[in-house]
Amino acid sequence: MSYGPRPWQQTNWDWRAAANFMLGGTGAGLIIAAGFVQDETHYPVMLALAMVAAGLGAVWLEIGRKLRAIHVFFNPFTSWMTRESLAAVILFGFGIAHLAFRQPWTQFAAALAAFAFVYCQARILRGAKGIPAWRAPEVVPLVLATSLAEGAGLALLFEPDSFALALFVAALIGRGMAWSGYRAALKQPAILAALDPAGKALIQIGTLVPLALVLGGIFLPQAAILAAIAAILTGWWFKFVLVTRAALNQGFALPQLPVRGTR
């Protein structure tokens, strides 16, 4: 579908909404990745919960009447925002339980809740039918893949072993494929003009360079740290651009109305 004559940039979501996708998505991805990486400390889960809380807190700052935030829980059957909030509550419950008891099932449950949280984030974008950059079905696997790649990068910083490296490489390749499919679905030049710089950075700096650094990490272990940082920062930049700069409304066009007195 083409644009109407006067598409405009949405202004309801700004950097605070973007921060929820950036911090919350990465934190949830870290919870998922931590389930595969054998780290004996509490730090990955603690950091992940702090990032999710910071992302949700940024969204809370957007609300004019702060006490009305409780209303987000009232529509679980119709609202993906409600489902995201409920998934966050479950995530915090199992995340704190895992910090307290260190049981495998609590970590597994927290990872499932984290996946549900990111999936709800993706469906929030998908549900914005008036914004072509968000409503494309391919945005869902892209958001999921981006969060996992960022989370795997953070997990690599905590435990740079061979399994963490393999997970990171697989997540990077998955994110690159998801971006390719998403970009192919976009037809509007204005959206592509806004997204392409961040997309190129995602592939070149956030995927190809980290993969090369991981190969170099065989000889230079510190290279894995640089690879993780590049993957995380480019993922954040892409999501910031997607939410704040590529979110052009569809615009509208009225058909020519019949002349008065004719059919």
C-alpha positions as CSV (number, residue, x, y, z in Angstrom):
1,M,0.0,0.0,0.0
2,S,1.3,3.5,-0.9
3,Y,1.3,6.5,1.3
4,G,-1.4,9.1,1.3
5,P,-0.4,12.6,0.3
6,R,0.8,13.8,3.7
7,P,2.4,11.1,5.8
8,W,3.8,12.5,9.1
9,Q,6.1,11.3,11.8
10,Q,4.3,10.0,14.9
11,T,5.0,11.9,18.0
12,N,3.3,9.9,20.7
13,W,6.3,7.6,21.2
14,D,9.7,9.3,21.8
15,W,13.1,8.2,23.2
16,R,11.4,6.9,26.4
17,A,9.3,4.4,24.4
18,A,12.4,3.5,22.5
19,A,14.3,2.9,25.7
20,N,11.8,0.2,26.7
21,F,12.6,-1.7,23.5
22,M,16.4,-1.1,23.9
23,L,16.9,-1.8,27.6
24,G,13.9,-4.1,28.2
25,G,14.6,-6.1,25.0
26,T,18.3,-6.6,25.9
27,G,17.5,-7.4,29.5
28,A,15.0,-10.1,28.4
29,G,17.5,-11.4,25.8
30,L,20.1,-11.7,28.6
31,I,17.7,-13.7,30.7
32,I,17.2,-16.1,27.8
33,A,20.9,-16.3,27.0
34,A,21.8,-16.8,30.7
35,G,19.8,-20.0,30.6
36,F,22.3,-21.5,28.2
37,V,25.6,-20.0,29.6
38,Q,26.9,-21.6,32.8
39,D,27.6,-18.5,34.9
40,E,27.7,-19.2,38.6
41,T,27.2,-15.6,39.7
42,H,23.9,-13.7,40.2
43,Y,25.1,-10.8,38.1
44,P,23.6,-11.6,34.7
45,V,20.1,-12.0,36.1
46,M,20.4,-9.0,38.3
47,L,21.6,-6.8,35.4
48,A,18.8,-8.2,33.2
49,L,16.1,-7.4,35.7
50,A,17.5,-3.9,36.2
51,M,17.5,-3.3,32.5
52,V,13.9,-4.4,32.1
53,A,12.9,-2.3,35.1
54,A,14.7,0.7,33.6
55,G,13.0,0.2,30.2
56,L,9.5,0.1,31.8
57,G,10.4,3.0,34.0
58,A,11.2,5.1,30.9
59,V,7.7,4.3,29.5
60,W,6.2,5.3,32.8
61,L,7.8,8.7,32.4
62,E,5.6,9.2,29.3
63,I,2.4,9.0,31.3
64,G,0.8,12.3,32.1
65,R,-0.9,11.0,35.2
66,K,1.6,8.6,36.7
67,L,-0.9,6.8,39.0
68,R,-3.0,5.7,36.0
69,A,-0.2,3.3,35.1
70,I,-2.1,0.6,36.9
71,H,-4.7,0.7,34.1
72,V,-2.3,-1.1,31.9
73,F,-3.2,-4.3,33.6
74,F,-7.0,-4.1,32.8
75,N,-7.1,-5.3,29.2
76,P,-5.3,-8.7,28.9
77,F,-7.7,-9.9,26.2
78,T,-7.3,-7.0,23.9
79,S,-4.0,-5.2,24.6
80,W,-0.5,-6.4,23.9
81,M,0.7,-3.7,26.3
82,T,-1.3,-5.4,29.1
83,R,0.3,-8.7,28.1
84,E,3.7,-7.2,28.1
85,S,3.2,-5.8,31.6
86,L,1.9,-9.2,32.9
87,A,4.8,-10.9,31.3
88,A,7.1,-8.5,33.1
89,V,5.5,-9.2,36.4
90,I,6.0,-12.9,35.9
91,L,9.6,-12.3,34.7
92,F,10.4,-10.4,37.9
93,G,8.8,-13.1,40.0
94,F,10.7,-16.0,38.6
95,G,13.9,-13.9,38.2
96,I,13.9,-13.0,41.9
97,A,13.0,-16.6,42.7
98,H,16.0,-17.7,40.7
99,L,18.3,-15.3,42.6
100,A,17.0,-16.6,45.9
101,F,16.9,-20.4,45.2
102,R,19.2,-21.0,42.2
103,Q,17.0,-23.8,40.9
104,P,17.1,-24.8,37.2
105,W,13.3,-24.6,36.9
106,T,13.2,-21.0,38.1
107,Q,15.8,-20.0,35.5
108,F,13.8,-21.9,32.8
109,A,10.6,-20.2,33.8
110,A,12.2,-16.8,33.9
111,A,13.5,-17.4,30.3
112,L,10.0,-18.3,29.1
113,A,8.6,-15.2,30.7
114,A,11.4,-13.1,29.1
115,F,10.6,-14.6,25.7
116,A,6.9,-13.7,26.2
117,F,7.9,-10.2,27.2
118,V,9.9,-9.6,24.0
119,Y,7.2,-11.2,21.9
120,C,4.6,-8.9,23.4
121,Q,6.9,-5.9,22.6
122,A,7.1,-7.1,19.0
123,R,3.4,-7.5,18.8
124,I,2.8,-4.0,20.1
125,L,4.7,-2.7,17.1
126,R,2.9,-5.1,14.8
127,G,-0.4,-3.9,16.0
128,A,0.2,-0.3,14.9
129,K,-1.6,-0.7,11.6
130,G,-1.2,3.0,10.7
131,I,2.6,2.9,10.7
132,P,4.0,0.8,7.8
133,A,7.4,0.4,9.4
134,W,5.8,-1.3,12.4
135,R,2.9,-3.2,11.0
136,A,5.0,-5.5,8.7
137,P,4.8,-9.1,10.0
138,E,8.6,-9.4,9.6
139,V,9.0,-6.9,12.5
140,V,8.2,-9.7,15.0
141,P,11.1,-12.0,14.2
142,L,13.4,-9.0,13.9
143,V,12.6,-7.7,17.4
144,L,13.0,-11.2,18.8
145,A,16.3,-11.8,17.0
146,T,17.7,-8.4,18.0
147,S,16.9,-8.9,21.6
148,L,18.5,-12.3,21.7
149,A,21.6,-11.0,19.9
150,E,22.1,-8.2,22.4
151,G,21.4,-10.5,25.3
152,A,23.9,-13.1,24.0
153,G,26.4,-10.3,23.7
154,L,26.0,-9.3,27.3
155,A,26.1,-13.0,28.4
156,L,29.4,-13.2,26.5
157,L,30.8,-10.4,28.6
158,F,30.1,-12.4,31.7
159,E,31.2,-15.8,30.5
160,P,33.4,-15.7,27.3
161,D,33.5,-19.5,26.9
162,S,33.1,-21.4,23.6
163,F,29.4,-22.1,24.1
164,A,28.7,-18.5,24.8
165,L,30.6,-17.6,21.6
166,A,28.6,-20.1,19.6
167,L,25.3,-18.8,20.9
168,F,26.4,-15.2,20.1
169,V,27.4,-16.1,16.6
170,A,24.1,-17.9,15.9
171,A,22.2,-15.0,17.3
172,L,24.1,-12.5,15.1
173,I,23.4,-14.6,12.0
174,G,19.7,-14.9,12.9
175,R,19.5,-11.1,13.4
176,G,21.1,-10.5,10.1
177,M,18.6,-12.8,8.4
178,A,15.7,-11.2,10.2
179,W,16.8,-7.7,9.1
180,S,17.1,-8.9,5.5
181,G,13.6,-10.3,5.5
182,Y,12.2,-7.2,7.2
183,R,13.8,-4.8,4.8
184,A,12.6,-6.8,1.8
185,A,9.0,-6.3,3.0
186,L,9.3,-2.5,3.1
187,K,8.3,-0.7,0.0
188,Q,8.1,2.9,1.0
189,P,11.2,5.1,0.1
190,A,10.7,7.4,3.1
191,I,10.9,4.5,5.5
192,L,13.9,2.9,3.8
193,A,15.7,6.3,3.8
194,A,15.2,6.5,7.6
195,L,16.1,2.9,8.4
196,D,18.9,2.1,5.9
197,P,21.7,3.9,7.7
198,A,20.9,2.1,11.0
199,G,20.3,-1.2,9.1
200,K,23.7,-0.9,7.4
201,A,25.3,-0.3,10.7
202,L,23.5,-3.3,12.1
203,I,24.9,-5.5,9.4
204,Q,28.3,-4.0,8.9
205,I,29.3,-2.9,12.4
206,G,26.9,-5.0,14.4
207,T,27.3,-8.3,12.5
208,L,30.2,-8.6,10.1
209,V,32.7,-6.9,12.4
210,P,31.7,-8.9,15.5
211,L,31.9,-12.1,13.5
212,A,35.4,-11.2,12.4
213,L,36.3,-10.3,15.9
214,V,35.0,-13.6,17.2
215,L,37.3,-15.4,14.7
216,G,40.1,-13.1,15.9
217,G,39.2,-14.0,19.5
218,I,40.7,-17.4,18.9
219,F,44.0,-15.6,19.1
220,L,42.9,-12.5,21.1
221,P,40.3,-13.2,23.8
222,Q,39.6,-9.5,24.3
223,A,38.2,-9.3,20.8
224,A,35.0,-11.0,22.0
225,I,34.3,-8.0,24.3
226,L,34.6,-5.6,21.4
227,A,32.3,-7.9,19.3
228,A,29.7,-7.9,22.0
229,I,29.7,-4.1,22.5
230,A,29.4,-3.5,18.8
231,A,26.5,-5.9,18.5
232,I,24.7,-4.3,21.5
233,L,25.2,-0.7,20.5
234,T,24.1,-1.1,16.9
235,G,21.0,-3.1,18.0
236,W,20.1,-0.2,20.3
237,W,20.6,2.4,17.6
238,F,18.5,0.4,15.2
239,K,15.6,0.1,17.6
240,F,15.9,3.8,18.5
241,V,15.6,4.7,14.8
242,L,12.8,2.3,14.2
243,V,10.6,3.7,17.1
244,T,11.4,7.4,16.7
245,R,12.5,8.2,13.2
246,A,11.1,5.6,10.8
247,A,7.6,5.7,12.4
248,L,5.9,7.5,9.6
249,N,2.1,7.3,9.6
250,Q,0.3,6.0,6.6
251,G,-1.2,9.3,5.6
252,F,-4.6,9.4,4.1
253,A,-6.2,10.1,0.7
254,L,-9.9,10.8,0.1
255,P,-11.4,9.5,-3.1
256,Q,-13.0,12.1,-5.3
257,L,-16.5,12.8,-4.1
258,P,-19.4,12.9,-6.6
259,V,-20.7,16.2,-7.8
260,R,-23.8,17.3,-5.9
261,G,-26.9,16.0,-7.6
262,T,-25.2,13.1,-9.4
263,R,-24.7,9.4,-8.7
